[in-house]
């Protein structure tokens, strides 16, 4: 691309230089050949004759001719030369002003969201390609924004509808408890437990509403410090013990305890919490969640693996998009707002890391790579 722009620059320079040389030759030709040569005598006689026609005698006409033309011939020819130069330069640059107008039209096509391809002259082909690339990128961004907005609206509609179910249950069971003060203790305990469970779910869904509205407003900033990865993962997994036991799940952790990370432990803890929430939501009951961490090159590779339904490739590509949830999450009590993995990806990338997912043969594995601090030898 640079070579093509260089060719265009050389072409402009050569054309400008050529115009200047041609105009200089024309000016010299007029001054030396016509004014001082071939046309000198006829021109002088013509001017003297015209002066005589307005009432001057021949001597006065010759004197006036010398005063006006002969003594100022260089100035007159110079003025003519400059006028010719400007006119020639204007003609030469008109091609490039045409280029600018075409580029302006291309930019306007981007602003108007035109579906037509931007076409520019051959010398501006690199710029044509760049404008069309910008046009495609903006179109893709607009499409993604529209899809995200639609997902968010759909999710809010789902949550608003789903809020009614636990709320209705809580009201119904509390009404039964209120209307039957002599209800048997065992039945009362059962209804109270169900009411508490539904109320907790209601609270989780309300928190999801807040998370949706907060996502676009928050600006994630990191407060980095050195910490051992194993310690962080052990603390996160320990906090998940009650949830895991509730579903009959187990976990294994096999992480190199020498891996030292320079990052924000609170933000990275949220990454692994979101991955574990996702694993709990989609893994089979009474299965095992595996967490594995090893040194890999200049960083550390962390794998979070769970056994569950294989995720199709077309859905894997969208898992890290905000407000995206797998279809079964809409009917699941563990389905979140579809922000967990999007937030995890953003935090990992802020640490100059990468995150990806693979799902096959009934196992889904999230793989995170983070830069590490090398041990001193």
DRENDO-1510 file (C-alpha; in Angstrom, 1 decimal, always signed):
<recs>
REC; n; res; u; v; w
REC; 1; UNK; +0.0; +0.0; +0.0 .
REC; 2; UNK; +2.8; +2.4; +0.8 .
REC; 3; UNK; +4.4; +1.8; -2.6 .
REC; 4; UNK; +1.2; +2.7; -4.3 .
REC; 5; UNK; +0.9; +6.0; -2.3 .
REC; 6; UNK; +4.6; +6.7; -3.2 .
REC; 7; UNK; +3.8; +6.2; -6.9 .
REC; 8; UNK; +0.9; +8.6; -6.6 .
REC; 9; UNK; +3.1; +11.2; -4.8 .
REC; 10; UNK; +5.8; +10.8; -7.5 .
REC; 11; UNK; +3.1; +11.2; -10.2 .
REC; 12; UNK; +1.9; +14.4; -8.6 .
REC; 13; UNK; +5.4; +15.8; -8.3 .
REC; 14; UNK; +6.2; +14.9; -12.0 .
REC; 15; UNK; +3.0; +16.4; -13.2 .
REC; 16; UNK; +3.6; +19.7; -11.3 .
REC; 17; UNK; +7.2; +19.8; -12.5 .
REC; 18; UNK; +6.1; +19.2; -16.1 .
REC; 19; UNK; +3.5; +21.9; -16.0 .
REC; 20; UNK; +6.0; +24.4; -14.6 .
REC; 21; UNK; +8.6; +23.5; -17.3 .
REC; 22; UNK; +6.0; +23.7; -20.1 .
REC; 23; UNK; +4.7; +27.1; -18.9 .
REC; 24; UNK; +8.3; +28.4; -18.6 .
REC; 25; UNK; +9.1; +27.3; -22.2 .
REC; 26; UNK; +5.9; +28.9; -23.4 .
REC; 27; UNK; +6.8; +32.2; -21.6 .
REC; 28; UNK; +10.3; +32.2; -23.0 .
REC; 29; UNK; +8.9; +31.4; -26.5 .
REC; 30; UNK; +6.5; +34.4; -26.3 .
REC; 31; UNK; +9.1; +36.8; -24.9 .
REC; 32; UNK; +12.1; +35.8; -27.1 .
REC; 33; UNK; +10.4; +34.8; -30.3 .
REC; 34; UNK; +7.2; +36.8; -30.6 .
REC; 35; UNK; +7.7; +39.9; -28.5 .
REC; 36; UNK; +11.4; +40.4; -29.3 .
REC; 37; UNK; +11.3; +38.7; -32.7 .
REC; 38; UNK; +8.7; +37.9; -35.2 .
REC; 39; UNK; +5.8; +39.9; -33.8 .
REC; 40; UNK; +7.8; +42.9; -32.6 .
REC; 41; UNK; +7.5; +45.1; -35.8 .
REC; 42; UNK; +3.8; +44.1; -36.7 .
REC; 43; UNK; +2.7; +44.5; -33.1 .
REC; 44; UNK; +4.4; +47.9; -32.8 .
REC; 45; UNK; +2.9; +49.2; -36.1 .
REC; 46; UNK; -0.5; +48.0; -35.1 .
REC; 47; UNK; -0.4; +49.8; -31.7 .
REC; 48; UNK; +0.9; +53.0; -33.3 .
REC; 49; UNK; -1.8; +52.8; -36.0 .
REC; 50; UNK; -4.5; +52.5; -33.3 .
REC; 51; UNK; -3.1; +55.5; -31.4 .
REC; 52; UNK; -3.2; +57.5; -34.6 .
REC; 53; UNK; -6.8; +56.6; -35.2 .
REC; 54; UNK; -7.8; +58.3; -31.9 .
REC; 55; UNK; -6.2; +61.6; -33.0 .
REC; 56; UNK; -2.4; +61.3; -32.2 .
REC; 57; UNK; +0.3; +62.0; -34.8 .
REC; 58; UNK; +2.9; +59.4; -35.6 .
REC; 59; UNK; +5.6; +60.8; -33.3 .
REC; 60; UNK; +3.3; +61.0; -30.3 .
REC; 61; UNK; +1.9; +57.5; -31.0 .
REC; 62; UNK; +5.5; +56.0; -31.2 .
REC; 63; UNK; +6.4; +57.8; -27.9 .
REC; 64; UNK; +3.3; +56.4; -26.1 .
REC; 65; UNK; +3.9; +52.9; -27.5 .
REC; 66; UNK; +7.5; +53.0; -26.1 .
REC; 67; UNK; +6.3; +54.4; -22.8 .
REC; 68; UNK; +3.5; +51.8; -22.3 .
REC; 69; UNK; +4.8; +48.6; -24.0 .
REC; 70; UNK; +8.4; +48.7; -24.7 .
REC; 71; UNK; +9.7; +49.8; -21.3 .
REC; 72; UNK; +7.2; +47.4; -19.5 .
REC; 73; UNK; +7.4; +44.5; -21.8 .
REC; 74; UNK; +9.0; +42.2; -19.2 .
REC; 75; UNK; +6.3; +43.2; -16.6 .
REC; 76; UNK; +3.5; +42.6; -19.1 .
REC; 77; UNK; +4.9; +39.3; -20.3 .
REC; 78; UNK; +5.6; +38.3; -16.7 .
REC; 79; UNK; +2.0; +39.0; -15.8 .
REC; 80; UNK; +0.8; +37.0; -18.8 .
REC; 81; UNK; +3.2; +34.2; -17.8 .
REC; 82; UNK; +1.9; +34.1; -14.2 .
REC; 83; UNK; -1.7; +34.0; -15.5 .
REC; 84; UNK; -0.8; +31.2; -17.8 .
REC; 85; UNK; +1.0; +29.4; -15.1 .
REC; 86; UNK; -1.9; +29.6; -12.7 .
REC; 87; UNK; -4.4; +28.5; -15.4 .
REC; 88; UNK; -2.2; +25.6; -16.4 .
REC; 89; UNK; -1.7; +24.6; -12.7 .
REC; 90; UNK; -5.5; +24.8; -12.2 .
REC; 91; UNK; -6.0; +22.5; -15.2 .
REC; 92; UNK; -3.4; +20.1; -13.9 .
REC; 93; UNK; -4.8; +20.0; -10.3 .
REC; 94; UNK; -8.4; +19.6; -11.5 .
REC; 95; UNK; -7.7; +15.9; -11.7 .
REC; 96; UNK; -6.7; +15.7; -8.1 .
REC; 97; UNK; -9.6; +17.8; -6.9 .
REC; 98; UNK; -11.8; +15.3; -8.7 .
REC; 99; UNK; -10.1; +12.6; -6.6 .
REC; 100; UNK; -10.9; +14.6; -3.5 .
REC; 101; UNK; -14.6; +14.9; -4.5 .
REC; 102; UNK; -14.7; +11.1; -5.1 .
REC; 103; UNK; -13.2; +10.4; -1.7 .
REC; 104; UNK; -15.7; +12.8; -0.2 .
REC; 105; UNK; -18.5; +10.9; -1.9 .
REC; 106; UNK; -17.1; +7.6; -0.6 .
REC; 107; UNK; -17.1; +9.0; +3.0 .
REC; 108; UNK; -20.6; +10.2; +2.5 .
REC; 109; UNK; -21.6; +6.7; +1.4 .
REC; 110; UNK; -20.2; +5.5; +4.8 .
REC; 111; UNK; -22.2; +8.1; +6.6 .
REC; 112; UNK; -25.4; +7.3; +4.6 .
REC; 113; UNK; -24.9; +3.5; +5.3 .
REC; 114; UNK; -25.1; +2.8; +1.6 .
REC; 115; UNK; -25.0; -0.8; +0.6 .
REC; 116; UNK; -23.0; -0.1; -2.6 .
REC; 117; UNK; -19.3; -0.5; -2.8 .
REC; 118; UNK; -17.1; +2.6; -2.8 .
REC; 119; UNK; -15.3; +2.9; -6.1 .
REC; 120; UNK; -12.3; +5.3; -6.6 .
REC; 121; UNK; -9.9; +5.7; -9.6 .
REC; 122; UNK; -7.1; +3.2; -9.9 .
REC; 123; UNK; -4.4; +5.5; -8.4 .
REC; 124; UNK; -6.5; +5.7; -5.2 .
REC; 125; UNK; -7.1; +1.9; -5.0 .
REC; 126; UNK; -5.4; +1.6; -1.5 .
REC; 127; UNK; -7.7; +4.3; -0.2 .
REC; 128; UNK; -10.7; +2.6; -1.8 .
REC; 129; UNK; -9.8; -0.6; -0.1 .
REC; 130; UNK; -9.4; +1.2; +3.3 .
REC; 131; UNK; -12.7; +3.0; +3.0 .
REC; 132; UNK; -14.5; -0.2; +2.1 .
REC; 133; UNK; -12.9; -1.9; +5.0 .
REC; 134; UNK; -14.0; +0.9; +7.4 .
REC; 135; UNK; -17.5; +0.7; +5.8 .
REC; 136; UNK; -17.6; -3.1; +6.5 .
REC; 137; UNK; -16.3; -2.7; +10.1 .
REC; 138; UNK; -18.9; +0.0; +10.9 .
REC; 139; UNK; -21.7; -2.1; +9.4 .
REC; 140; UNK; -20.6; -5.1; +11.5 .
REC; 141; UNK; -20.4; -3.0; +14.6 .
REC; 142; UNK; -23.9; -1.6; +14.0 .
REC; 143; UNK; -25.2; -5.1; +13.4 .
REC; 144; UNK; -23.6; -6.3; +16.6 .
REC; 145; UNK; -25.0; -3.4; +18.6 .
REC; 146; UNK; -28.4; -4.0; +17.2 .
REC; 147; UNK; -28.2; -7.7; +18.1 .
REC; 148; UNK; -26.9; -6.9; +21.6 .
REC; 149; UNK; -29.7; -4.4; +22.1 .
REC; 150; UNK; -32.2; -7.0; +20.9 .
REC; 151; UNK; -30.7; -9.6; +23.2 .
REC; 152; UNK; -30.9; -7.2; +26.1 .
REC; 153; UNK; -34.5; -6.4; +25.4 .
REC; 154; UNK; -35.4; -10.0; +25.1 .
REC; 155; UNK; -33.6; -10.9; +28.3 .
REC; 156; UNK; -35.3; -8.1; +30.2 .
REC; 157; UNK; -38.6; -9.4; +28.8 .
REC; 158; UNK; -37.7; -13.0; +29.9 .
REC; 159; UNK; -36.7; -11.8; +33.4 .
REC; 160; UNK; -39.8; -9.6; +33.8 .
REC; 161; UNK; -41.9; -12.6; +32.9 .
REC; 162; UNK; -39.9; -15.0; +35.1 .
REC; 163; UNK; -40.1; -12.6; +38.1 .
REC; 164; UNK; -43.8; -13.4; +38.4 .
REC; 165; UNK; -43.2; -17.1; +39.0 .
REC; 166; UNK; -41.2; -16.9; +42.2 .
REC; 167; UNK; -43.1; -13.9; +43.4 .
REC; 168; UNK; -46.4; -15.7; +42.9 .
REC; 169; UNK; -45.1; -18.8; +44.8 .
REC; 170; UNK; -43.8; -16.7; +47.7 .
REC; 171; UNK; -47.2; -14.9; +48.0 .
REC; 172; UNK; -49.1; -18.2; +47.8 .
REC; 173; UNK; -47.1; -20.1; +50.4 .
REC; 174; UNK; -47.0; -17.1; +52.8 .
REC; 175; UNK; -50.8; -16.8; +52.4 .
REC; 176; UNK; -51.2; -20.4; +53.4 .
REC; 177; UNK; -48.9; -20.0; +56.4 .
REC; 178; UNK; -50.8; -16.9; +57.4 .
REC; 179; UNK; -54.3; -18.4; +57.0 .
REC; 180; UNK; -53.4; -21.6; +58.8 .
REC; 181; UNK; -51.7; -20.8; +62.2 .
REC; 182; UNK; -52.4; -24.4; +63.4 .
REC; 183; UNK; -50.6; -25.9; +60.4 .
REC; 184; UNK; -48.5; -29.0; +61.4 .
REC; 185; UNK; -44.9; -28.1; +62.1 .
REC; 186; UNK; -43.5; -30.4; +59.4 .
REC; 187; UNK; -45.7; -28.8; +56.7 .
REC; 188; UNK; -45.0; -25.3; +58.0 .
REC; 189; UNK; -41.3; -26.0; +57.7 .
REC; 190; UNK; -41.7; -27.3; +54.2 .
REC; 191; UNK; -43.7; -24.2; +53.1 .
REC; 192; UNK; -41.3; -21.9; +54.8 .
REC; 193; UNK; -38.3; -23.5; +53.0 .
REC; 194; UNK; -40.0; -23.3; +49.6 .
REC; 195; UNK; -40.8; -19.6; +50.2 .
REC; 196; UNK; -37.2; -18.9; +51.2 .
REC; 197; UNK; -35.9; -20.7; +48.2 .
REC; 198; UNK; -38.2; -18.8; +45.8 .
REC; 199; UNK; -37.4; -15.5; +47.6 .
REC; 200; UNK; -33.7; -16.1; +47.0 .
REC; 201; UNK; -34.3; -16.8; +43.4 .
REC; 202; UNK; -36.3; -13.6; +43.2 .
REC; 203; UNK; -33.4; -11.7; +44.7 .
REC; 204; UNK; -31.0; -13.2; +42.2 .
REC; 205; UNK; -33.2; -12.1; +39.3 .
REC; 206; UNK; -33.4; -8.6; +40.7 .
REC; 207; UNK; -29.6; -8.6; +40.9 .
REC; 208; UNK; -29.5; -9.6; +37.2 .
REC; 209; UNK; -31.5; -6.5; +36.4 .
REC; 210; UNK; -29.0; -4.3; +38.2 .
REC; 211; UNK; -26.2; -6.1; +36.4 .
REC; 212; UNK; -27.7; -5.5; +33.0 .
REC; 213; UNK; -28.1; -1.7; +33.7 .
REC; 214; UNK; -24.7; -1.4; +35.3 .
REC; 215; UNK; -22.7; -3.2; +32.5 .
REC; 216; UNK; -22.7; -0.3; +30.0 .
REC; 217; UNK; -22.0; +2.2; +32.7 .
REC; 218; UNK; -19.1; +0.5; +34.5 .
REC; 219; UNK; -15.5; +1.2; +33.4 .
REC; 220; UNK; -13.4; -1.7; +34.6 .
REC; 221; UNK; -10.1; -0.5; +36.1 .
REC; 222; UNK; -7.4; -2.8; +37.5 .
REC; 223; UNK; -5.5; -2.6; +40.8 .
REC; 224; UNK; -2.6; -4.9; +40.2 .
REC; 225; UNK; -0.4; -6.7; +42.7 .
REC; 226; UNK; +1.5; -9.9; +42.9 .
REC; 227; UNK; -0.3; -13.1; +44.1 .
REC; 228; UNK; -0.1; -16.9; +43.7 .
REC; 229; UNK; -2.7; -18.3; +41.4 .
REC; 230; UNK; -3.3; -21.4; +43.4 .
REC; 231; UNK; -4.3; -19.5; +46.5 .
REC; 232; UNK; -6.8; -17.4; +44.5 .
REC; 233; UNK; -8.4; -20.4; +42.9 .
REC; 234; UNK; -8.6; -22.4; +46.1 .
REC; 235; UNK; -10.4; -19.5; +47.8 .
REC; 236; UNK; -12.9; -19.2; +44.9 .
REC; 237; UNK; -13.6; -22.9; +44.9 .
REC; 238; UNK; -14.0; -23.0; +48.6 .
REC; 239; UNK; -16.7; -20.2; +48.4 .
REC; 240; UNK; -18.6; -22.4; +45.9 .
REC; 241; UNK; -18.7; -25.4; +48.2 .
REC; 242; UNK; -22.4; -24.8; +49.4 .
REC; 243; UNK; -23.6; -24.5; +45.8 .
REC; 244; UNK; -21.7; -27.6; +44.7 .
REC; 245; UNK; -23.0; -29.7; +47.5 .
REC; 246; UNK; -26.6; -28.6; +46.8 .
REC; 247; UNK; -26.3; -30.1; +43.3 .
REC; 248; UNK; -24.2; -33.1; +44.4 .
REC; 249; UNK; -21.2; -31.7; +42.5 .
REC; 250; UNK; -17.5; -32.2; +43.3 .
REC; 251; UNK; -14.4; -30.4; +42.2 .
REC; 252; UNK; -10.7; -31.2; +41.7 .
REC; 253; UNK; -7.9; -28.6; +41.7 .
REC; 254; UNK; -4.5; -29.3; +40.2 .
REC; 255; UNK; -2.6; -26.0; +39.9 .
REC; 256; UNK; +1.1; -25.4; +40.0 .
REC; 257; UNK; +1.5; -23.5; +43.3 .
REC; 258; UNK; +4.6; -21.7; +42.0 .
REC; 259; UNK; +2.6; -19.7; +39.4 .
REC; 260; UNK; +2.9; -16.0; +40.4 .
REC; 261; UNK; +0.6; -13.5; +38.7 .
REC; 262; UNK; +0.8; -9.7; +38.6 .
REC; 263; UNK; -2.8; -8.7; +38.3 .
REC; 264; UNK; -6.0; -7.6; +40.0 .
REC; 265; UNK; -6.9; -10.6; +42.2 .
REC; 266; UNK; -10.5; -9.3; +42.8 .
REC; 267; UNK; -11.2; -8.9; +39.1 .
REC; 268; UNK; -9.6; -12.3; +38.3 .
REC; 269; UNK; -11.6; -13.9; +41.1 .
REC; 270; UNK; -14.7; -12.7; +39.4 .
REC; 271; UNK; -13.5; -14.3; +36.1 .
REC; 272; UNK; -13.2; -17.7; +37.8 .
REC; 273; UNK; -16.5; -17.2; +39.7 .
REC; 274; UNK; -18.3; -16.5; +36.4 .
REC; 275; UNK; -16.7; -19.6; +34.9 .
REC; 276; UNK; -17.7; -21.8; +37.8 .
REC; 277; UNK; -21.3; -20.4; +37.8 .
REC; 278; UNK; -21.5; -21.3; +34.1 .
REC; 279; UNK; -20.1; -24.8; +34.9 .
REC; 280; UNK; -22.7; -25.3; +37.7 .
REC; 281; UNK; -25.5; -24.1; +35.4 .
REC; 282; UNK; -24.8; -26.5; +32.6 .
REC; 283; UNK; -23.0; -29.5; +34.1 .
REC; 284; UNK; -24.7; -32.8; +34.8 .
REC; 285; UNK; -25.8; -33.4; +38.4 .
REC; 286; UNK; -23.4; -35.4; +40.6 .
REC; 287; UNK; -20.5; -34.8; +38.2 .
REC; 288; UNK; -17.1; -33.3; +38.8 .
REC; 289; UNK; -15.7; -29.8; +37.8 .
REC; 290; UNK; -12.0; -29.9; +37.2 .
REC; 291; UNK; -9.6; -26.9; +37.6 .
REC; 292; UNK; -6.1; -27.3; +36.2 .
REC; 293; UNK; -3.3; -24.8; +36.0 .
REC; 294; UNK; +0.2; -25.2; +34.4 .
REC; 295; UNK; +3.1; -23.0; +33.4 .
REC; 296; UNK; +3.0; -22.4; +29.6 .
REC; 297; UNK; +5.7; -20.3; +28.0 .
REC; 298; UNK; +5.7; -16.7; +29.4 .
REC; 299; UNK; +2.4; -17.3; +31.1 .
REC; 300; UNK; +0.1; -19.7; +32.9 .
REC; 301; UNK; -2.7; -21.8; +31.3 .
REC; 302; UNK; -5.8; -22.4; +33.5 .
REC; 303; UNK; -8.5; -24.9; +32.4 .
REC; 304; UNK; -12.0; -25.1; +33.9 .
REC; 305; UNK; -13.7; -28.3; +32.7 .
REC; 306; UNK; -17.2; -29.6; +33.4 .
REC; 307; UNK; -19.2; -32.6; +32.1 .
REC; 308; UNK; -22.5; -31.6; +30.4 .
REC; 309; UNK; -24.3; -31.3; +27.2 .
REC; 310; UNK; -22.0; -30.6; +24.2 .
REC; 311; UNK; -22.4; -27.0; +23.0 .
REC; 312; UNK; -22.7; -26.8; +19.2 .
REC; 313; UNK; -19.9; -24.8; +17.4 .
REC; 314; UNK; -22.2; -22.0; +16.2 .
REC; 315; UNK; -23.2; -21.3; +19.8 .
REC; 316; UNK; -19.6; -21.5; +21.1 .
REC; 317; UNK; -18.7; -18.6; +18.9 .
REC; 318; UNK; -21.3; -16.4; +20.7 .
REC; 319; UNK; -20.7; -17.4; +24.3 .
REC; 320; UNK; -18.5; -14.4; +25.0 .
REC; 321; UNK; -21.0; -11.9; +23.5 .
REC; 322; UNK; -22.9; -9.9; +26.1 .
REC; 323; UNK; -26.5; -10.8; +26.8 .
REC; 324; UNK; -26.1; -14.1; +25.0 .
REC; 325; UNK; -27.5; -17.2; +26.8 .
REC; 326; UNK; -27.9; -20.8; +25.6 .
REC; 327; UNK; -31.5; -21.6; +24.8 .
REC; 328; UNK; -31.9; -23.9; +27.8 .
REC; 329; UNK; -30.9; -21.1; +30.2 .
REC; 330; UNK; -34.2; -19.4; +29.5 .
REC; 331; UNK; -36.1; -22.1; +31.3 .
REC; 332; UNK; -33.4; -22.9; +33.9 .
REC; 333; UNK; -33.3; -21.4; +37.3 .
REC; 334; UNK; -29.6; -21.0; +37.0 .
REC; 335; UNK; -29.6; -19.1; +33.8 .
REC; 336; UNK; -28.0; -15.6; +34.3 .
REC; 337; UNK; -28.1; -12.4; +32.5 .
REC; 338; UNK; -25.7; -13.5; +29.8 .
REC; 339; UNK; -23.0; -11.1; +31.0 .
REC; 340; UNK; -20.8; -13.4; +33.0 .
REC; 341; UNK; -18.6; -14.7; +30.2 .
REC; 342; UNK; -18.5; -11.3; +28.4 .
REC; 343; UNK; -17.2; -9.6; +31.6 .
REC; 344; UNK; -14.7; -12.5; +32.1 .
REC; 345; UNK; -13.4; -12.0; +28.6 .
REC; 346; UNK; -13.0; -8.2; +29.1 .
REC; 347; UNK; -11.1; -8.7; +32.4 .
REC; 348; UNK; -8.8; -11.3; +31.0 .
REC; 349; UNK; -8.0; -9.2; +28.0 .
REC; 350; UNK; -7.3; -6.2; +30.3 .
REC; 351; UNK; -4.6; -8.5; +31.8 .
REC; 352; UNK; -3.1; -9.1; +28.3 .
REC; 353; UNK; -4.5; -12.6; +28.4 .
REC; 354; UNK; -6.7; -14.7; +26.3 .
REC; 355; UNK; -9.8; -16.9; +26.9 .
REC; 356; UNK; -11.4; -19.5; +24.7 .
REC; 357; UNK; -13.8; -22.4; +25.0 .
REC; 358; UNK; -14.1; -25.9; +23.6 .
REC; 359; UNK; -16.9; -28.3; +23.8 .
REC; 360; UNK; -16.9; -31.9; +22.6 .
REC; 361; UNK; -17.8; -35.5; +23.7 .
REC; 362; UNK; -19.9; -34.2; +26.6 .
REC; 363; UNK; -17.2; -32.0; +28.1 .
REC; 364; UNK; -16.9; -28.2; +28.0 .
REC; 365; UNK; -13.5; -26.6; +28.7 .
REC; 366; UNK; -12.7; -22.9; +29.3 .
REC; 367; UNK; -9.1; -22.2; +28.7 .
REC; 368; UNK; -7.5; -19.0; +30.1 .
REC; 369; UNK; -3.9; -17.8; +29.4 .
REC; 370; UNK; -2.4; -15.1; +31.7 .
REC; 371; UNK; +1.1; -13.6; +31.7 .
REC; 372; UNK; +3.1; -14.6; +34.8 .
REC; 373; UNK; +6.0; -13.4; +36.8 .
REC; 374; UNK; +9.1; -15.5; +36.2 .
REC; 375; UNK; +10.8; -16.9; +39.2 .
REC; 376; UNK; +14.3; -15.6; +39.8 .
REC; 377; UNK; +17.0; -18.2; +39.4 .
</recs>
